[in-house]
Amino acid sequence: MTNTHEIVIEKVKTSKINSINFDQLTFGKTFTDHMLECTWRDGGWQEVQIKPYGPIQVEPSCKVFHYGQAIFEGMKAFKDASGDVFLFRPEDNWLRFNASAKRLAMPEVPEEVFMDGLKKLIQLDEQWVRYGEGLSLYLRPFMIASENGVAAAPATEYKFMIVMSPAFAYYTGDVRVVIASQFSRAADGGVGYAKAAGNYAASFYPNNLALEEGYQQIIWTDAASHQYLEEAGTMNIFVRFGDTLVTAPHNDRILNGVTRRSIIQLAKDHGIKMEERRISVSELVEGAKDGSLKEIFGTGTAAVIVPIKGFKSEEFTCELPVLDQPYAKTLKEALKDIQYNRADDPHGWRMKI
């Protein structure tokens, strides 16, 4: 073991990288050689450990199993043509991680634990970051309540961890969606804005119903009336009416996506008229009928930008037009050019490792 900047590192004896086919990656199934772990107990964070990736030992009474105190983030590292590795807006992920922690009564993670640990972990497994169109290293910081006990109260011990997975495309094939009219992703005053694990567990059953109908995802609507669009599956949603791009405003039901904010800025940079406002289901249907609806797409770290080919509401089914130069393509290319260090970074989003 070696100690570097208060990070204790135990390296694997033999890397498994040569056994990985990077041309046949399934998203989130393959993990790098090492992982990071840091425990919070007695009111403070203990030493940061980087160790070989592998199982962790917890007891059946571990509180995360019983009361769901679990949060996570999704991030990516990119390699450019020169072999340099970059993160994309990592401080935004750290800030959102701590906003999630606060909402779930969990301890906030110091910047030096989150950022320095992440950088050191990437440096150690740098060979897992491959250069190539669409290739990246997906980073999953997460925290769970690790105290043992079944009393219904916040835990007194937590584990902060980071695992990393080489990634290619998240979605493949066409994506069509059902507009939710019964189920809700989040409600006012809840945890919709947090990256809480339970948010995603609650979405699986409605999404299974959509899959049974032949649709790939759900457009979530507001819990109060089911009349306003909020998110597209696990992504933020953008809708183009005419030449105007619209996205739902951030609130305590909608995740304040890092990719979402980046696309809003890039749209403005490209002279695209951009609005943050509520989008009603009726407006979407009327736009489809009168031809003003041009595009719908979702944005997120894993998927980047996913065009939506069609949608179904309670009484209406629509296939979107095929455009020569959709905004989704323009903005995705602009974003990837910054991430892969192929273009200038006027907003200071890249961080070199």
C-alpha positions as CSV (number, residue, x, y, z in Angstrom):
1,M,0.0,0.0,0.0
2,T,1.1,3.6,-0.6
3,N,-0.3,6.8,0.8
4,T,-0.6,9.7,-1.7
5,H,-2.2,13.0,-0.6
6,E,-4.0,11.2,2.3
7,I,-5.5,8.7,-0.1
8,V,-4.6,5.1,0.7
9,I,-4.1,3.1,-2.5
10,E,-4.0,-0.7,-2.8
11,K,-3.4,-1.7,-6.5
12,V,-4.6,-4.8,-8.2
13,K,-1.9,-7.4,-8.8
14,T,-3.0,-8.0,-12.4
15,S,-5.3,-5.8,-14.4
16,K,-8.3,-7.4,-16.1
17,I,-8.3,-4.8,-18.9
18,N,-6.9,-7.2,-21.6
19,S,-9.9,-9.5,-21.1
20,I,-12.4,-6.7,-22.0
21,N,-13.7,-6.3,-25.6
22,F,-14.2,-2.5,-25.8
23,D,-16.2,-3.0,-29.1
24,Q,-18.9,-5.1,-27.3
25,L,-19.6,-3.1,-24.2
26,T,-23.0,-3.3,-22.5
27,F,-23.7,-0.1,-20.6
28,G,-23.0,-0.4,-16.8
29,K,-21.9,-4.1,-16.8
30,T,-18.1,-3.8,-17.0
31,F,-16.1,-2.1,-14.2
32,T,-12.5,-1.0,-14.0
33,D,-9.8,-2.5,-11.8
34,H,-10.2,-0.1,-8.8
35,M,-12.9,1.6,-6.7
36,L,-12.9,4.3,-4.0
37,E,-14.4,4.0,-0.6
38,C,-14.6,6.4,2.3
39,T,-16.6,5.9,5.5
40,W,-18.4,8.6,7.6
41,R,-18.7,7.8,11.3
42,D,-18.4,9.5,14.6
43,G,-19.4,12.8,12.9
44,G,-16.6,12.8,10.4
45,W,-15.1,11.3,7.2
46,Q,-12.3,8.7,7.7
47,E,-9.4,8.0,5.3
48,V,-10.1,7.7,1.6
49,Q,-9.2,4.3,0.3
50,I,-8.7,3.2,-3.3
51,K,-8.7,-0.6,-3.6
52,P,-9.4,-3.4,-6.1
53,Y,-12.9,-3.4,-7.4
54,G,-14.9,-6.1,-5.6
55,P,-17.8,-6.9,-3.2
56,I,-18.3,-5.0,0.0
57,Q,-19.5,-6.7,3.2
58,V,-22.6,-5.4,4.9
59,E,-25.1,-7.0,7.4
60,P,-28.7,-7.7,6.6
61,S,-29.7,-5.0,9.1
62,C,-27.7,-2.4,7.1
63,K,-30.1,0.7,7.1
64,V,-29.9,1.3,3.3
65,F,-31.9,-1.9,2.8
66,H,-34.6,-0.8,5.2
67,Y,-35.0,2.9,4.8
68,G,-33.5,3.7,1.4
69,Q,-30.9,6.3,2.2
70,A,-29.0,6.0,-1.1
71,I,-27.9,8.7,-3.6
72,F,-25.7,8.7,-6.6
73,E,-24.3,10.8,-9.5
74,G,-23.6,10.1,-13.1
75,M,-20.5,11.6,-14.7
76,K,-18.1,10.8,-17.6
77,A,-14.4,11.1,-18.4
78,F,-13.3,11.6,-22.0
79,K,-10.0,11.0,-23.8
80,D,-8.9,13.3,-26.7
81,A,-6.8,12.5,-29.7
82,S,-3.6,13.4,-27.8
83,G,-4.4,11.0,-25.0
84,D,-5.3,13.6,-22.4
85,V,-8.3,12.8,-20.2
86,F,-11.0,15.3,-19.2
87,L,-13.9,15.6,-16.9
88,F,-17.0,17.6,-17.8
89,R,-18.4,20.0,-15.3
90,P,-17.4,17.8,-12.3
91,E,-18.0,20.5,-9.7
92,D,-21.7,20.7,-10.7
93,N,-22.0,17.0,-10.0
94,W,-20.3,17.4,-6.6
95,L,-22.7,20.3,-5.7
96,R,-25.7,18.3,-6.8
97,F,-24.5,15.2,-4.9
98,N,-24.4,17.2,-1.7
99,A,-27.8,18.8,-2.4
100,S,-29.2,15.2,-2.6
101,A,-27.4,14.2,0.6
102,K,-28.9,17.1,2.5
103,R,-32.4,16.3,1.3
104,L,-32.0,12.7,2.5
105,A,-30.5,13.7,5.8
106,M,-27.1,12.3,4.8
107,P,-23.7,13.9,5.5
108,E,-22.2,16.1,2.7
109,V,-19.0,14.9,1.1
110,P,-16.1,17.4,1.2
111,E,-14.8,18.6,-2.1
112,E,-11.3,17.2,-1.5
113,V,-12.8,13.7,-0.8
114,F,-15.0,13.8,-3.9
115,M,-12.8,15.6,-6.4
116,D,-9.3,14.5,-5.3
117,G,-10.5,11.0,-4.9
118,L,-12.2,10.9,-8.2
119,K,-9.1,12.3,-10.0
120,K,-6.7,9.9,-8.3
121,L,-9.0,7.0,-9.2
122,I,-9.2,8.0,-12.9
123,Q,-5.4,8.4,-13.0
124,L,-5.0,4.9,-11.6
125,D,-7.3,3.4,-14.2
126,E,-6.5,5.8,-17.0
127,Q,-6.0,3.0,-19.6
128,W,-9.7,2.3,-19.2
129,V,-10.6,5.6,-20.8
130,R,-10.5,4.9,-24.5
131,Y,-10.4,7.4,-27.3
132,G,-13.0,7.1,-30.0
133,E,-16.4,8.4,-31.1
134,G,-18.9,7.7,-28.4
135,L,-16.4,6.1,-26.0
136,S,-16.1,7.4,-22.4
137,L,-15.6,6.2,-18.9
138,Y,-18.8,6.4,-16.9
139,L,-18.3,7.4,-13.3
140,R,-20.7,6.5,-10.5
141,P,-20.2,8.2,-7.2
142,F,-22.7,7.0,-4.7
143,M,-23.4,7.0,-0.9
144,I,-25.4,4.5,1.2
145,A,-26.5,4.3,4.8
146,S,-24.2,1.6,6.2
147,E,-25.1,1.6,9.9
148,N,-26.7,-1.7,11.2
149,G,-30.1,-1.4,12.8
150,V,-33.8,-1.3,11.9
151,A,-34.8,1.8,13.9
152,A,-36.5,4.3,11.6
153,A,-34.1,7.1,11.8
154,P,-31.2,8.5,9.8
155,A,-28.1,6.4,10.0
156,T,-25.0,7.3,12.0
157,E,-22.6,5.7,9.5
158,Y,-22.4,6.0,5.7
159,K,-20.2,4.8,2.9
160,F,-19.2,7.1,0.0
161,M,-17.9,5.1,-3.0
162,I,-17.0,5.6,-6.6
163,V,-17.0,2.9,-9.3
164,M,-16.2,3.3,-13.0
165,S,-17.4,1.6,-16.1
166,P,-16.1,2.0,-19.7
167,A,-19.1,3.0,-21.8
168,F,-20.4,3.3,-25.3
169,A,-23.9,4.1,-26.3
170,Y,-26.7,4.0,-23.6
171,Y,-29.7,3.9,-25.9
172,T,-29.6,2.1,-29.2
173,G,-32.5,2.0,-31.7
174,D,-35.5,4.3,-32.0
175,V,-37.1,5.7,-28.9
176,R,-40.9,6.3,-28.6
177,V,-42.6,7.3,-25.5
178,V,-45.9,7.2,-23.6
179,I,-47.1,10.3,-21.9
180,A,-47.9,9.4,-18.3
181,S,-51.5,10.0,-17.3
182,Q,-51.7,7.9,-14.1
183,F,-48.3,7.4,-12.5
184,S,-45.9,10.1,-11.3
185,R,-42.2,10.3,-10.9
186,A,-42.2,13.0,-8.2
187,A,-44.5,15.3,-6.2
188,D,-44.2,18.8,-4.8
189,G,-42.0,18.8,-1.7
190,G,-40.6,15.4,-2.4
191,V,-37.2,14.2,-3.6
192,G,-37.6,14.6,-7.4
193,Y,-34.7,17.1,-7.7
194,A,-32.4,14.7,-5.8
195,K,-30.5,11.8,-7.3
196,A,-32.2,9.4,-4.8
197,A,-32.0,5.7,-5.7
198,G,-35.7,5.3,-4.8
199,N,-36.8,7.7,-7.6
200,Y,-35.6,5.2,-10.1
201,A,-37.0,2.2,-8.4
202,A,-40.4,3.7,-8.5
203,S,-40.2,4.3,-12.2
204,F,-39.6,0.7,-13.2
205,Y,-43.1,-0.6,-13.0
206,P,-44.7,2.2,-15.1
207,N,-41.9,1.8,-17.6
208,N,-42.5,-1.9,-17.9
209,L,-46.1,-1.2,-18.8
210,A,-44.9,1.2,-21.5
211,L,-42.5,-1.6,-22.8
212,E,-45.4,-4.0,-23.0
213,E,-47.2,-1.5,-25.3
214,G,-44.1,-1.3,-27.6
215,Y,-42.8,2.0,-26.2
216,Q,-39.3,2.5,-24.8
217,Q,-39.8,5.2,-22.2
218,I,-42.3,7.5,-20.4
219,I,-42.7,11.2,-20.5
220,W,-43.5,12.0,-16.9
221,T,-46.1,14.7,-16.2
222,D,-46.9,16.7,-13.1
223,A,-48.4,14.7,-10.2
224,A,-51.2,17.2,-9.5
225,S,-52.9,17.3,-12.9
226,H,-50.9,15.1,-15.4
227,Q,-51.2,18.0,-17.8
228,Y,-47.6,19.3,-18.0
229,L,-44.5,17.6,-19.2
230,E,-41.6,17.2,-16.7
231,E,-39.1,14.6,-17.7
232,A,-38.5,12.0,-20.4
233,G,-37.7,8.7,-18.6
234,T,-34.5,9.2,-16.8
235,M,-33.7,12.4,-18.8
236,N,-34.6,16.0,-18.9
237,I,-36.9,16.9,-21.8
238,F,-36.7,19.4,-24.7
239,V,-39.4,20.2,-27.2
240,R,-39.0,22.2,-30.4
241,F,-42.0,24.3,-31.6
242,G,-41.1,25.9,-34.9
243,D,-37.7,27.4,-34.4
244,T,-38.1,27.7,-30.6
245,L,-36.6,25.2,-28.2
246,V,-38.5,24.8,-24.9
247,T,-37.7,22.9,-21.7
248,A,-39.6,22.5,-18.5
249,P,-38.3,24.8,-15.7
250,H,-36.3,23.3,-12.9
251,N,-38.3,22.8,-9.6
252,D,-38.3,20.4,-6.7
253,R,-39.9,17.7,-8.9
254,I,-37.4,17.9,-11.8
255,L,-33.7,16.9,-11.7
256,N,-31.5,19.9,-12.5
257,G,-29.5,18.1,-15.1
258,V,-25.9,19.1,-15.9
259,T,-26.4,18.1,-19.5
260,R,-29.7,20.0,-19.5
261,R,-28.0,23.2,-18.4
262,S,-25.2,22.7,-20.9
263,I,-27.7,22.3,-23.8
264,I,-29.6,25.4,-22.7
265,Q,-26.3,27.4,-22.9
266,L,-25.2,25.8,-26.2
267,A,-28.6,26.6,-27.8
268,K,-28.1,30.2,-26.9
269,D,-24.6,30.1,-28.2
270,H,-26.0,28.8,-31.5
271,G,-28.6,31.6,-31.7
272,I,-31.5,29.2,-31.1
273,K,-34.4,30.8,-29.3
274,M,-34.6,29.1,-25.9
275,E,-37.4,29.1,-23.4
276,E,-37.7,27.6,-19.9
277,R,-41.4,27.2,-19.2
278,R,-44.2,24.7,-18.7
279,I,-45.2,22.6,-21.6
280,S,-48.7,21.2,-21.6
281,V,-49.8,17.9,-23.1
282,S,-52.5,19.7,-25.0
283,E,-49.8,22.1,-26.5
284,L,-47.8,19.1,-27.6
285,V,-50.8,17.4,-29.2
286,E,-51.9,20.7,-30.9
287,G,-48.3,21.2,-32.2
288,A,-48.3,17.7,-33.7
289,K,-51.7,18.4,-35.4
290,D,-50.8,21.8,-36.9
291,G,-47.2,20.9,-37.8
292,S,-45.5,23.3,-35.4
293,L,-44.0,20.4,-33.3
294,K,-40.7,19.6,-34.9
295,E,-38.6,17.7,-32.3
296,I,-38.7,16.1,-28.9
297,F,-35.4,14.9,-27.3
298,G,-34.1,13.9,-23.9
299,T,-30.8,14.9,-22.3
300,G,-28.7,13.2,-19.6
301,T,-25.1,12.2,-18.8
302,A,-25.4,8.6,-19.8
303,A,-27.5,9.1,-22.9
304,V,-26.2,12.6,-23.9
305,I,-29.1,13.5,-26.3
306,V,-31.8,11.0,-27.4
307,P,-34.2,12.0,-30.1
308,I,-37.7,10.8,-29.5
309,K,-39.3,9.5,-32.7
310,G,-43.0,9.5,-31.6
311,F,-45.3,9.7,-28.6
312,K,-48.6,8.4,-27.4
313,S,-51.0,10.3,-25.1
314,E,-54.4,9.1,-23.8
315,E,-56.2,10.0,-27.1
316,F,-53.5,10.7,-29.6
317,T,-50.5,9.0,-31.3
318,C,-47.9,10.9,-33.2
319,E,-44.8,10.2,-35.3
320,L,-42.5,13.2,-35.5
321,P,-41.2,14.6,-38.8
322,V,-37.7,13.6,-40.1
323,L,-35.6,16.8,-40.3
324,D,-32.5,17.5,-42.4
325,Q,-30.7,19.3,-39.5
326,P,-32.5,18.8,-36.2
327,Y,-31.5,20.8,-33.2
328,A,-30.8,17.5,-31.4
329,K,-28.0,16.6,-33.8
330,T,-26.5,20.1,-33.8
331,L,-26.4,20.4,-30.1
332,K,-25.2,16.9,-29.4
333,E,-22.3,17.5,-31.8
334,A,-21.4,20.8,-30.2
335,L,-21.5,19.2,-26.7
336,K,-19.4,16.2,-27.7
337,D,-16.8,18.5,-29.4
338,I,-16.3,20.2,-26.1
339,Q,-16.2,17.0,-24.1
340,Y,-13.7,15.4,-26.4
341,N,-11.5,18.5,-26.6
342,R,-12.2,19.0,-30.3
343,A,-13.5,22.6,-29.8
344,D,-12.9,25.6,-27.7
345,D,-14.4,25.6,-24.2
346,P,-15.7,29.1,-23.7
347,H,-17.6,28.3,-20.5
348,G,-14.8,26.5,-18.7
349,W,-16.6,23.2,-18.5
350,R,-13.6,20.8,-19.1
351,M,-11.3,19.8,-16.3
352,K,-8.1,18.1,-17.3
353,I,-7.0,15.1,-15.2
